[in-house]
Amino acid sequence: MRARHLIFAGAAATALGAALGLARGVRQPGPRLPGDRLVKRATLTRTMRAPMPGAPEAVWPWLAQLGAGRGGWYSIDLIDNGGRPSARSIDPDLQRIAPGDRLEASTWGGPPFVVTSVEEGRSLVTVLRARRGWLRVSYAYVIDPSGPGESTLTARLRMGGHPGIVALALSPMVLLSHEVGQRVQFARLRRRVSGR
């Protein structure tokens, strides 16, 4: 019994340490990206980048079909796509995306992400607004060429709103789940772009 408690305490301490390490990076400096002005006084700004094994035009079609009930989010499908696997191929019917389009955050309901700007082959910016302004979240994806047949995908999350809701969003477990979800999304997008 003691060994089990020690293992649990060690795992909890490791997870808490990792989450607190993430919290130190909550406000990250960096270049301005499309959509930064959508959440003016962001309490949380999280920017992550990943190399992609394809030029921007090879990455873009996968981003164009983002959304629960569409191509999915290429992340943790059980949570954000109702358990349905994210798309493994490009669907021509999902390639038209424009400002005002709604991208459902999950199949479980809740406010959607609304597309605010699209620069085909370069950037996709969305915003989620909860009722009464309790929560406002912007998410921007930007693709930059980084070499012949290669690119870098940047994802920036900005969050603001009611202090209590934002405090919950800044909890170690939420930060950790965002970090894990974003890494899964990048890994799955890399596989899709490379054709695996």
MDTraj code that builds the backbone (N, CA, C; nanometers):
import mdtraj as md
import numpy as np

residues = "MET ARG ALA ARG HIS LEU ILE PHE ALA GLY ALA ALA ALA THR ALA LEU GLY ALA ALA LEU GLY LEU ALA ARG GLY VAL ARG GLN PRO GLY PRO ARG LEU PRO GLY ASP ARG LEU VAL LYS ARG ALA THR LEU THR ARG THR MET ARG ALA PRO MET PRO GLY ALA PRO GLU ALA VAL TRP PRO TRP LEU ALA GLN LEU GLY ALA GLY ARG GLY GLY TRP TYR SER ILE ASP LEU ILE ASP ASN GLY GLY ARG PRO SER ALA ARG SER ILE ASP PRO ASP LEU GLN ARG ILE ALA PRO GLY ASP ARG LEU GLU ALA SER THR TRP GLY GLY PRO PRO PHE VAL VAL THR SER VAL GLU GLU GLY ARG SER LEU VAL THR VAL LEU ARG ALA ARG ARG GLY TRP LEU ARG VAL SER TYR ALA TYR VAL ILE ASP PRO SER GLY PRO GLY GLU SER THR LEU THR ALA ARG LEU ARG MET GLY GLY HIS PRO GLY ILE VAL ALA LEU ALA LEU SER PRO MET VAL LEU LEU SER HIS GLU VAL GLY GLN ARG VAL GLN PHE ALA ARG LEU ARG ARG ARG VAL SER GLY ARG".split()
xyz = np.array([
    [0.0822, -0.1195, 0.0000],
    [0.0000, 0.0000, 0.0000],
    [0.0863, 0.1255, 0.0000],
    [0.1921, 0.1259, 0.0781],
    [0.2806, 0.2416, 0.0832],
    [0.3452, 0.2688, -0.0517],
    [0.3906, 0.1640, -0.1175],
    [0.4556, 0.1806, -0.2484],
    [0.3584, 0.2433, -0.3476],
    [0.2341, 0.2012, -0.3424],
    [0.1329, 0.2553, -0.4323],
    [0.1135, 0.4051, -0.4060],
    [0.1102, 0.4456, -0.2795],
    [0.0956, 0.5875, -0.2455],
    [0.2159, 0.6675, -0.2922],
    [0.3348, 0.6115, -0.2773],
    [0.4556, 0.6810, -0.3217],
    [0.4565, 0.6996, -0.4726],
    [0.4145, 0.5974, -0.5448],
    [0.4089, 0.6064, -0.6913],
    [0.3074, 0.7133, -0.7323],
    [0.1897, 0.7120, -0.6680],
    [0.0869, 0.8114, -0.6992],
    [0.1378, 0.9528, -0.6694],
    [0.2002, 0.9705, -0.5520],
    [0.2514, 1.1024, -0.5140],
    [0.3593, 1.1482, -0.6115],
    [0.4449, 1.0575, -0.6540],
    [0.5501, 1.0921, -0.7504],
    [0.4921, 1.1330, -0.8845],
    [0.3919, 1.0575, -0.9312],
    [0.3277, 1.0900, -1.0595],
    [0.2548, 1.2238, -1.0514],
    [0.1864, 1.2486, -0.9393],
    [0.1147, 1.3749, -0.9218],
    [0.2124, 1.4919, -0.9186],
    [0.3232, 1.4744, -0.8483],
    [0.4232, 1.5816, -0.8402],
    [0.4839, 1.6095, -0.9769],
    [0.5085, 1.5049, -1.0551],
    [0.5638, 1.5214, -1.1897],
    [0.4660, 1.5966, -1.2791],
    [0.3379, 1.5556, -1.2750],
    [0.2362, 1.6220, -1.3576],
    [0.2185, 1.7672, -1.3166],
    [0.2177, 1.7931, -1.1852],
    [0.2025, 1.9306, -1.1378],
    [0.3230, 2.0149, -1.1784],
    [0.4418, 1.9587, -1.1657],
    [0.5625, 2.0312, -1.2061],
    [0.5602, 2.0655, -1.3541],
    [0.5174, 1.9689, -1.4362],
    [0.5094, 1.9945, -1.5807],
    [0.4066, 2.1028, -1.6100],
    [0.2918, 2.0957, -1.5434],
    [0.1874, 2.1954, -1.5662],
    [0.2309, 2.3335, -1.5205],
    [0.2973, 2.3419, -1.4074],
    [0.3451, 2.4721, -1.3609],
    [0.4521, 2.5270, -1.4539],
    [0.5312, 2.4376, -1.5103],
    [0.6299, 2.4805, -1.6103],
    [0.5601, 2.5399, -1.7309],
    [0.4483, 2.4804, -1.7702],
    [0.3695, 2.5348, -1.8817],
    [0.3139, 2.6712, -1.8447],
    [0.2682, 2.6850, -1.7207],
    [0.2078, 2.8110, -1.6784],
    [0.3071, 2.9258, -1.6874],
    [0.4354, 2.8964, -1.6668],
    [0.5349, 3.0031, -1.6788],
    [0.5394, 3.0570, -1.8214],
    [0.4994, 2.9754, -1.9181],
    [0.5009, 3.0191, -2.0572],
    [0.3677, 3.0711, -2.1058],
    [0.2773, 3.1042, -2.0121],
    [0.1435, 3.1477, -2.0495],
    [0.1476, 3.2721, -2.1363],
    [0.2275, 3.3690, -2.0998],
    [0.2406, 3.4891, -2.1826],
    [0.3720, 3.4792, -2.2559],
    [0.3638, 3.4586, -2.3839],
    [0.4841, 3.4392, -2.4635],
    [0.5025, 3.5548, -2.5599],
    [0.6178, 3.6191, -2.5545],
    [0.6422, 3.7240, -2.6527],
    [0.6633, 3.6617, -2.7903],
    [0.6502, 3.7396, -2.8896],
    [0.6727, 3.6902, -3.0250],
    [0.6127, 3.7861, -3.1242],
    [0.6328, 3.7592, -3.2506],
    [0.5789, 3.8483, -3.3527],
    [0.4260, 3.8485, -3.3504],
    [0.3692, 3.9601, -3.3923],
    [0.2238, 3.9674, -3.4019],
    [0.1762, 3.8708, -3.5099],
    [0.0640, 3.8108, -3.4833],
    [0.0035, 3.7189, -3.5793],
    [-0.1376, 3.7656, -3.6102],
    [-0.1921, 3.7239, -3.7248],
    [-0.3318, 3.7567, -3.7534],
    [-0.4197, 3.7087, -3.6372],
    [-0.5143, 3.7897, -3.5978],
    [-0.6066, 3.7513, -3.4914],
    [-0.5663, 3.7954, -3.3522],
    [-0.4454, 3.8488, -3.3355],
    [-0.4021, 3.8897, -3.2015],
    [-0.4942, 3.9950, -3.1412],
    [-0.5576, 4.0782, -3.2233],
    [-0.6427, 4.1860, -3.1713],
    [-0.7828, 4.1389, -3.1317],
    [-0.8156, 4.0148, -3.1616],
    [-0.9500, 3.9660, -3.1305],
    [-0.9726, 3.9517, -2.9806],
    [-0.8658, 3.9251, -2.9052],
    [-0.8737, 3.9187, -2.7593],
    [-0.7775, 4.0245, -2.7088],
    [-0.8311, 4.1419, -2.6780],
    [-0.7447, 4.2578, -2.6490],
    [-0.6612, 4.2417, -2.5232],
    [-0.7236, 4.2038, -2.4118],
    [-0.6495, 4.1870, -2.2863],
    [-0.6430, 4.0389, -2.2534],
    [-0.5648, 3.9663, -2.3311],
    [-0.5552, 3.8220, -2.3121],
    [-0.4820, 3.7892, -2.1823],
    [-0.5406, 3.6998, -2.1050],
    [-0.4764, 3.6505, -1.9841],
    [-0.3836, 3.5355, -2.0198],
    [-0.4189, 3.4649, -2.1247],
    [-0.3398, 3.3508, -2.1701],
    [-0.3043, 3.3701, -2.3169],
    [-0.1778, 3.3599, -2.3481],
    [-0.1322, 3.3543, -2.4870],
    [-0.0356, 3.2384, -2.4954],
    [-0.0680, 3.1425, -2.5795],
    [0.0170, 3.0236, -2.5940],
    [0.0461, 3.0050, -2.7418],
    [0.1735, 3.0076, -2.7791],
    [0.2148, 2.9928, -2.9187],
    [0.3010, 2.8684, -2.9313],
    [0.2651, 2.7822, -3.0257],
    [0.3438, 2.6607, -3.0510],
    [0.3696, 2.6505, -3.2002],
    [0.4864, 2.5973, -3.2351],
    [0.5245, 2.5829, -3.3757],
    [0.5700, 2.4400, -3.4020],
    [0.5500, 2.3974, -3.5258],
    [0.5950, 2.2634, -3.5644],
    [0.6352, 2.2623, -3.7112],
    [0.7422, 2.1920, -3.7442],
    [0.7794, 2.1774, -3.8843],
    [0.6808, 2.0844, -3.9548],
    [0.6529, 2.1123, -4.0803],
    [0.5644, 2.0291, -4.1605],
    [0.6401, 1.9801, -4.2834],
    [0.6213, 1.8524, -4.3197],
    [0.6942, 1.7949, -4.4327],
    [0.6292, 1.8243, -4.5668],
    [0.5960, 1.9497, -4.5896],
    [0.5335, 1.9891, -4.7147],
    [0.5293, 2.1393, -4.7249],
    [0.5180, 2.1890, -4.8458],
    [0.5053, 2.3326, -4.8698],
    [0.3703, 2.3804, -4.8150],
    [0.3528, 2.5117, -4.7944],
    [0.2253, 2.5620, -4.7419],
    [0.1024, 2.5124, -4.8185],
    [0.1143, 2.5005, -4.9505],
    [-0.0026, 2.4543, -5.0281],
    [-0.0376, 2.3079, -5.0013],
    [0.0559, 2.2307, -4.9453],
    [0.0261, 2.0923, -4.9073],
    [-0.0353, 2.0848, -4.7677],
    [-0.0063, 2.1839, -4.6841],
    [-0.0595, 2.1866, -4.5472],
    [-0.1997, 2.2475, -4.5445],
    [-0.2206, 2.3505, -4.6253],
    [-0.3456, 2.4270, -4.6213],
    [-0.4723, 2.3426, -4.6333],
    [-0.4830, 2.2481, -4.7272],
    [-0.6099, 2.1740, -4.7403],
    [-0.6529, 2.1024, -4.6123],
    [-0.5564, 2.0622, -4.5306],
    [-0.5903, 1.9968, -4.4042],
    [-0.6493, 2.0967, -4.3058],
    [-0.5955, 2.2195, -4.3038],
    [-0.6495, 2.3229, -4.2154],
    [-0.7870, 2.3686, -4.2617],
    [-0.8074, 2.3735, -4.3925],
    [-0.9345, 2.4227, -4.4474],
    [-1.0528, 2.3367, -4.4049],
    [-1.0275, 2.2110, -4.3669],
    [-1.1398, 2.1250, -4.3293],
    [-1.1474, 2.0995, -4.1786],
    [-1.0838, 2.1880, -4.0994],
    [-1.0918, 2.1776, -3.9535],
    [-1.2350, 2.1921, -3.9041],
    [-1.2621, 2.1308, -3.7901],
    [-1.3915, 2.1487, -3.7234],
    [-1.4583, 2.0165, -3.6931],
    [-1.5184, 2.0080, -3.5757],
    [-1.5926, 1.8876, -3.5395],
    [-1.7071, 1.8685, -3.6385],
    [-1.7274, 1.7449, -3.6822],
    [-1.8311, 1.7172, -3.7803],
    [-1.7872, 1.7496, -3.9220],
    [-1.6692, 1.8085, -3.9384],
    [-1.6096, 1.8320, -4.0698],
    [-1.4927, 1.7334, -4.0817],
    [-1.3716, 1.7851, -4.0958],
    [-1.2558, 1.6954, -4.1008],
    [-1.2043, 1.6583, -3.9636],
    [-1.2614, 1.7204, -3.8589],
    [-1.2126, 1.6984, -3.7231],
    [-1.1040, 1.7995, -3.6901],
    [-1.0427, 1.7816, -3.5737],
    [-0.9367, 1.8722, -3.5294],
    [-0.8010, 1.8033, -3.5308],
    [-0.7961, 1.6762, -3.5727],
    [-0.6708, 1.5987, -3.5775],
    [-0.6048, 1.5907, -3.4401],
    [-0.6846, 1.5999, -3.3363],
    [-0.6286, 1.5971, -3.2015],
    [-0.6858, 1.4763, -3.1278],
    [-0.7435, 1.4963, -3.0125],
    [-0.7973, 1.3845, -2.9341],
    [-0.9429, 1.3663, -2.9754],
    [-0.9650, 1.2804, -3.0731],
    [-1.0960, 1.2676, -3.1380],
    [-1.2090, 1.2326, -3.0414],
    [-1.1795, 1.1584, -2.9359],
    [-1.2829, 1.1224, -2.8394],
    [-1.3413, 1.2471, -2.7743],
    [-1.2566, 1.3471, -2.7519],
    [-1.3006, 1.4703, -2.6859],
    [-1.3592, 1.5695, -2.7849],
    [-1.2878, 1.5951, -2.8955],
    [-1.3290, 1.7058, -2.9816],
    [-1.3933, 1.6648, -3.1134],
    [-1.4156, 1.5366, -3.1346],
    [-1.4855, 1.4966, -3.2572],
    [-1.5827, 1.3818, -3.2313],
    [-1.6295, 1.3721, -3.1072],
    [-1.7290, 1.2707, -3.0722],
    [-1.6826, 1.1280, -3.0926],
    [-1.5519, 1.1059, -3.0914],
    [-1.4977, 0.9717, -3.1102],
    [-1.4784, 0.9331, -3.2558],
    [-1.5295, 1.0154, -3.3448],
    [-1.5123, 0.9886, -3.4881],
    [-1.3708, 1.0286, -3.5300],
    [-1.2977, 0.9407, -3.5989],
    [-1.1601, 0.9753, -3.6375],
    [-1.1555, 1.0966, -3.7302],
    [-1.0554, 1.1801, -3.7081],
    [-1.0345, 1.2949, -3.7973],
    [-1.0027, 1.2456, -3.9378],
    [-1.0299, 1.3292, -4.0360],
    [-1.0133, 1.2912, -4.1776],
    [-0.8721, 1.2425, -4.2074],
    [-0.8659, 1.1426, -4.2936],
    [-0.7366, 1.0897, -4.3392],
    [-0.7106, 1.1233, -4.4853],
    [-0.8057, 1.1974, -4.5443],
    [-0.7888, 1.2403, -4.6835],
    [-0.8520, 1.3784, -4.6997],
    [-0.8169, 1.4421, -4.8092],
    [-0.8712, 1.5745, -4.8386],
    [-1.0101, 1.5578, -4.8998],
    [-1.1086, 1.6273, -4.8429],
    [-1.2450, 1.6243, -4.8938],
    [-1.2692, 1.7539, -4.9722],
    [-1.2857, 1.7454, -5.1053],
    [-1.3063, 1.8671, -5.1855],
    [-1.4246, 1.9512, -5.1385],
    [-1.5271, 1.8873, -5.0797],
    [-1.6448, 1.9607, -5.0333],
    [-1.6171, 2.0451, -4.9091],
    [-1.5050, 2.0213, -4.8419],
    [-1.4723, 2.0955, -4.7202],
    [-1.3632, 2.1998, -4.7429],
    [-1.3272, 2.2245, -4.8670],
    [-1.2165, 2.3159, -4.8953],
    [-1.2579, 2.4616, -4.9035],
    [-1.3871, 2.4877, -4.9124],
    [-1.4335, 2.6267, -4.9159],
    [-1.4589, 2.6730, -4.7731],
    [-1.3790, 2.7675, -4.7291],
    [-1.3940, 2.8194, -4.5937],
    [-1.3837, 2.9714, -4.6011],
    [-1.4721, 3.0404, -4.5291],
    [-1.4790, 3.1865, -4.5420],
    [-1.5151, 3.2492, -4.4078],
    [-1.4837, 3.3790, -4.3908],
    [-1.5241, 3.4478, -4.2691],
    [-1.6740, 3.4313, -4.2440],
    [-1.7076, 3.4063, -4.1188],
    [-1.8464, 3.3830, -4.0802],
    [-1.8804, 3.2362, -4.0673],
    [-1.8005, 3.1474, -4.1277],
    [-1.8258, 3.0034, -4.1140],
    [-1.8076, 2.9619, -3.9687],
    [-1.8908, 2.8654, -3.9259],
    [-1.8836, 2.8136, -3.7894],
    [-1.8098, 2.6808, -3.7900],
    [-1.7084, 2.6701, -3.7050],
    [-1.6346, 2.5453, -3.6869],
    [-1.6659, 2.4969, -3.5459],
    [-1.7450, 2.3917, -3.5370],
    [-1.7848, 2.3426, -3.4052],
    [-1.6617, 2.2982, -3.3267],
    [-1.6550, 2.3396, -3.1997],
    [-1.5408, 2.3040, -3.1149],
    [-1.5451, 2.1564, -3.0788],
    [-1.6644, 2.1007, -3.0668],
    [-1.6798, 1.9578, -3.0377],
    [-1.8189, 1.9159, -3.0826],
    [-1.8427, 1.7861, -3.0816],
    [-1.9763, 1.7373, -3.1164],
    [-2.0664, 1.7363, -2.9937],
    [-2.0143, 1.7783, -2.8790],
    [-2.0907, 1.7753, -2.7543],
    [-2.1691, 1.9035, -2.7321],
    [-2.1585, 1.9997, -2.8210],
    [-2.2299, 2.1259, -2.8044],
    [-2.1363, 2.2355, -2.7560],
    [-2.1943, 2.3484, -2.7200],
    [-2.1140, 2.4620, -2.6765],
    [-2.0920, 2.5581, -2.7911],
    [-2.0354, 2.6744, -2.7592],
    [-2.0163, 2.7747, -2.8640],
    [-1.9132, 2.7286, -2.9674],
    [-1.9352, 2.7652, -3.0940],
    [-1.8417, 2.7267, -3.1996],
    [-1.7290, 2.8289, -3.2145],
    [-1.6254, 2.7904, -3.2842],
    [-1.5264, 2.8860, -3.3321],
    [-1.5834, 2.9453, -3.4605],
    [-1.5780, 3.0773, -3.4742],
    [-1.6267, 3.1441, -3.5942],
    [-1.5061, 3.1969, -3.6701],
    [-1.5003, 3.1653, -3.7987],
    [-1.3883, 3.2096, -3.8820],
    [-1.3959, 3.3615, -3.8967],
    [-1.2854, 3.4301, -3.8656],
    [-1.2826, 3.5765, -3.8794],
    [-1.2000, 3.6203, -3.9995],
    [-1.0986, 3.5418, -4.0347],
    [-1.0212, 3.5760, -4.1543],
    [-0.9550, 3.4518, -4.2113],
    [-0.9432, 3.4543, -4.3440],
    [-0.8809, 3.3443, -4.4177],
    [-0.7887, 3.4041, -4.5219],
    [-0.6658, 3.3600, -4.5224],
    [-0.5741, 3.3917, -4.6308],
    [-0.5304, 3.2562, -4.6856],
    [-0.5958, 3.2129, -4.7926],
    [-0.5761, 3.0772, -4.8432],
    [-0.4290, 3.0443, -4.8615],
    [-0.3904, 2.9300, -4.8086],
    [-0.2524, 2.8845, -4.8188],
    [-0.1597, 2.9472, -4.7170],
    [-0.2133, 3.0371, -4.6331],
    [-0.1270, 3.1098, -4.5387],
    [-0.1802, 3.1132, -4.3958],
    [-0.3078, 3.1540, -4.3755],
    [-0.3558, 3.1668, -4.2374],
    [-0.5063, 3.1451, -4.2258],
    [-0.5446, 3.0955, -4.1082],
    [-0.6849, 3.0744, -4.0720],
    [-0.6999, 3.1237, -3.9286],
    [-0.7926, 3.2176, -3.9072],
    [-0.8128, 3.2759, -3.7744],
    [-0.9584, 3.2558, -3.7338],
    [-0.9773, 3.2092, -3.6098],
    [-1.1118, 3.1875, -3.5574],
    [-1.1243, 3.2507, -3.4190],
    [-1.2492, 3.2737, -3.3781],
    [-1.2752, 3.3245, -3.2435],
    [-1.3964, 3.2513, -3.1866],
    [-1.3878, 3.2220, -3.0572],
    [-1.4983, 3.1598, -2.9840],
    [-1.5404, 3.2591, -2.8766],
    [-1.6708, 3.2911, -2.8738],
    [-1.7228, 3.3840, -2.7734],
    [-1.8313, 3.3138, -2.6938],
    [-1.8091, 3.3005, -2.5649],
    [-1.9123, 3.2427, -2.4792],
    [-2.0135, 3.3514, -2.4450],
    [-2.1308, 3.3118, -2.4012],
    [-2.2370, 3.4074, -2.3675],
    [-2.1905, 3.5076, -2.2633],
    [-2.2419, 3.6281, -2.2755],
    [-2.2176, 3.7379, -2.1812],
    [-2.0697, 3.7737, -2.1687],
    [-1.9900, 3.7344, -2.2639],
    [-1.8491, 3.7716, -2.2617],
    [-1.7664, 3.7028, -2.1545],
    [-1.8179, 3.5915, -2.0984],
    [-1.7457, 3.5220, -1.9924],
    [-1.6142, 3.4656, -2.0420],
    [-1.6115, 3.4310, -2.1684],
    [-1.4900, 3.3726, -2.2246],
    [-1.4786, 3.4130, -2.3705],
    [-1.3589, 3.4495, -2.4090],
    [-1.3310, 3.4844, -2.5481],
    [-1.1977, 3.4194, -2.5832],
    [-1.1976, 3.3394, -2.6890],
    [-1.0779, 3.2645, -2.7281],
    [-1.0536, 3.2857, -2.8768],
    [-0.9327, 3.3240, -2.9122],
    [-0.8974, 3.3280, -3.0547],
    [-0.7934, 3.2196, -3.0807],
    [-0.8015, 3.1651, -3.1991],
    [-0.7056, 3.0615, -3.2396],
    [-0.6620, 3.0951, -3.3814],
    [-0.5328, 3.1116, -3.3991],
    [-0.4789, 3.1432, -3.5316],
    [-0.3813, 3.0353, -3.5741],
    [-0.3957, 2.9930, -3.6979],
    [-0.2998, 2.9010, -3.7606],
    [-0.2317, 2.9775, -3.8729],
    [-0.0998, 2.9762, -3.8732],
    [-0.0229, 3.0459, -3.9768],
    [0.0812, 2.9496, -4.0330],
    [0.0859, 2.9411, -4.1672],
    [0.1832, 2.8533, -4.2343],
    [0.2876, 2.9401, -4.3023],
    [0.4136, 2.9133, -4.2722],
    [0.5251, 2.9851, -4.3346],
    [0.6157, 2.8861, -4.4060],
    [0.6603, 2.9181, -4.5287],
    [0.7572, 2.8299, -4.5944],
    [0.8880, 2.8323, -4.5151],
    [0.9543, 2.7175, -4.5061],
    [1.0800, 2.7130, -4.4308],
    [1.1931, 2.6506, -4.5107],
    [1.1661, 2.6096, -4.6316],
    [1.2676, 2.5487, -4.7170],
    [1.1980, 2.4812, -4.8328],
    [1.2723, 2.4240, -4.9257],
    [1.2085, 2.3555, -5.0391],
    [1.1191, 2.2408, -4.9911],
    [0.9911, 2.2519, -5.0205],
    [0.8975, 2.1457, -4.9827],
    [0.8772, 2.1320, -4.8335],
    [0.9042, 2.2362, -4.7568],
    [0.8862, 2.2320, -4.6120],
    [0.8215, 2.3615, -4.5643],
    [0.7573, 2.3537, -4.4479],
    [0.6963, 2.4731, -4.3906],
    [0.6924, 2.4607, -4.2392],
    [0.6557, 2.5710, -4.1767],
    [0.6372, 2.5735, -4.0311],
    [0.4933, 2.6147, -4.0046],
    [0.4261, 2.5378, -3.9202],
    [0.2894, 2.5692, -3.8817],
    [0.2923, 2.6271, -3.7408],
    [0.2382, 2.7475, -3.7258],
    [0.2288, 2.8134, -3.5957],
    [0.0829, 2.8134, -3.5529],
    [0.0581, 2.7771, -3.4280],
    [-0.0766, 2.7827, -3.3711],
    [-0.0704, 2.8732, -3.2491],
    [-0.1539, 2.9758, -3.2481],
    [-0.1568, 3.0674, -3.1326],
    [-0.2957, 3.0715, -3.0724],
    [-0.3017, 3.0428, -2.9436],
    [-0.4235, 3.0511, -2.8636],
    [-0.4147, 3.1767, -2.7770],
    [-0.5213, 3.2577, -2.7777],
    [-0.5308, 3.3732, -2.6875],
    [-0.6658, 3.3653, -2.6169],
    [-0.6646, 3.3919, -2.4863],
    [-0.7863, 3.3758, -2.4082],
    [-0.8024, 3.4908, -2.3095],
    [-0.9246, 3.5378, -2.2970],
    [-0.9580, 3.6403, -2.1990],
    [-1.1035, 3.6255, -2.1602],
    [-1.1487, 3.7074, -2.0663],
    [-1.2883, 3.7017, -2.0246],
    [-1.3038, 3.7207, -1.8756],
    [-1.4097, 3.6640, -1.8190],
    [-1.4409, 3.6747, -1.6768],
    [-1.3265, 3.6156, -1.5947],
    [-1.2804, 3.6876, -1.4902],
    [-1.1643, 3.6399, -1.4140],
    [-1.1783, 3.4980, -1.3601],
    [-1.2981, 3.4604, -1.3133],
    [-1.3164, 3.3255, -1.2597],
    [-1.3032, 3.2182, -1.3667],
    [-1.3621, 3.2444, -1.4833],
    [-1.3546, 3.1482, -1.5936],
    [-1.2107, 3.1372, -1.6429],
    [-1.1443, 3.2514, -1.6558],
    [-1.0063, 3.2511, -1.7030],
    [-0.9157, 3.1821, -1.6024],
    [-0.9413, 3.2030, -1.4734],
    [-0.8610, 3.1357, -1.3705],
    [-0.8733, 2.9845, -1.3845],
    [-0.9948, 2.9378, -1.4130],
    [-1.0143, 2.7947, -1.4351],
    [-0.9368, 2.7492, -1.5575],
    [-0.9386, 2.8323, -1.6637],
    [-0.8678, 2.7978, -1.7867],
    [-0.7165, 2.7939, -1.7658],
    [-0.6683, 2.8680, -1.6668],
    [-0.5251, 2.8702, -1.6384],
    [-0.4828, 2.7613, -1.5393],
    [-0.5773, 2.6768, -1.5004],
    [-0.5418, 2.5702, -1.4064],
    [-0.4416, 2.4758, -1.4735],
    [-0.3542, 2.4164, -1.3918],
    [-0.2509, 2.3284, -1.4488],
    [-0.3060, 2.2181, -1.5391],
    [-0.4195, 2.1585, -1.5023],
    [-0.4721, 2.0479, -1.5828],
    [-0.5210, 2.0964, -1.7191],
    [-0.5830, 2.2152, -1.7237],
    [-0.6299, 2.2682, -1.8521],
    [-0.5104, 2.3039, -1.9395],
    [-0.4089, 2.3668, -1.8802],
    [-0.2887, 2.3997, -1.9569],
    [-0.2216, 2.2744, -2.0097],
    [-0.2160, 2.1724, -1.9254],
    [-0.1534, 2.0471, -1.9667],
    [-0.2331, 1.9811, -2.0788],
    [-0.3664, 1.9832, -2.0686],
    [-0.4484, 1.9208, -2.1735],
    [-0.4345, 1.9966, -2.3049],
    [-0.4242, 2.1318, -2.2981],
    [-0.4027, 2.2070, -2.4217],
    [-0.2692, 2.1708, -2.4843],
    [-0.1649, 2.1632, -2.4024],
    [-0.0315, 2.1289, -2.4522],
    [-0.0332, 1.9924, -2.5207],
    [-0.0943, 1.8952, -2.4558],
    [-0.1006, 1.7595, -2.5125],
    [-0.1827, 1.7608, -2.6410],
    [-0.3004, 1.8248, -2.6371],
    [-0.3859, 1.8287, -2.7557],
    [-0.3185, 1.8940, -2.8743],
    [-0.2458, 2.0041, -2.8503],
    [-0.1781, 2.0727, -2.9604],
    [-0.0663, 1.9871, -3.0186],
    [0.0063, 1.9174, -2.9321],
    [0.1138, 1.8302, -2.9808],
    [0.0580, 1.7141, -3.0632],
    [-0.0548, 1.6591, -3.0178],
    [-0.1193, 1.5504, -3.0942],
    [-0.1636, 1.6038, -3.2295],
    [-0.2246, 1.7237, -3.2313],
    [-0.2684, 1.7818, -3.3578],
    [-0.1516, 1.8005, -3.4541],
    [-0.0417, 1.8564, -3.4068],
    [0.0752, 1.8750, -3.4932],
    [0.1253, 1.7411, -3.5467],
    [0.1349, 1.6406, -3.4600],
    [0.1863, 1.5093, -3.5021],
    [0.0957, 1.4476, -3.6082],
    [-0.0355, 1.4563, -3.5878],
    [-0.1282, 1.3978, -3.6859],
    [-0.1271, 1.4759, -3.8167],
    [-0.1162, 1.6078, -3.8098],
    [-0.1082, 1.6861, -3.9330],
    [0.0196, 1.6529, -4.0094],
    [0.1311, 1.6335, -3.9380],
    [0.2553, 1.5952, -4.0072],
    [0.2359, 1.4641, -4.0825],
    [0.1707, 1.3661, -4.0173],
    [0.1467, 1.2370, -4.0836],
    [0.0553, 1.2540, -4.2047],
    [-0.0510, 1.3344, -4.1909],
    [-0.1434, 1.3538, -4.3025],
    [-0.0716, 1.4209, -4.4204],
    [0.0050, 1.5249, -4.3920],
    [0.0741, 1.5990, -4.4996],
    [0.1744, 1.5089, -4.5702],
    [0.2416, 1.4220, -4.4943],
    [0.3423, 1.3336, -4.5559],
    [0.2803, 1.2113, -4.6226],
    [0.1476, 1.1951, -4.6077],
    [0.0790, 1.0849, -4.6744],
    [0.0832, 0.9541, -4.5977],
    [0.1152, 0.9593, -4.4685],
    [0.1189, 0.8363, -4.3874],
    [-0.0099, 0.8185, -4.3101],
])
top = md.Topology()
chain = top.add_chain()
for i, resn in enumerate(residues, 1):
    res = top.add_residue(resn, chain, resSeq=i)
    for name in ("N", "CA", "C"):
        top.add_atom(name, md.element.get_by_symbol(name[0]), res)
traj = md.Trajectory(xyz[None], top)
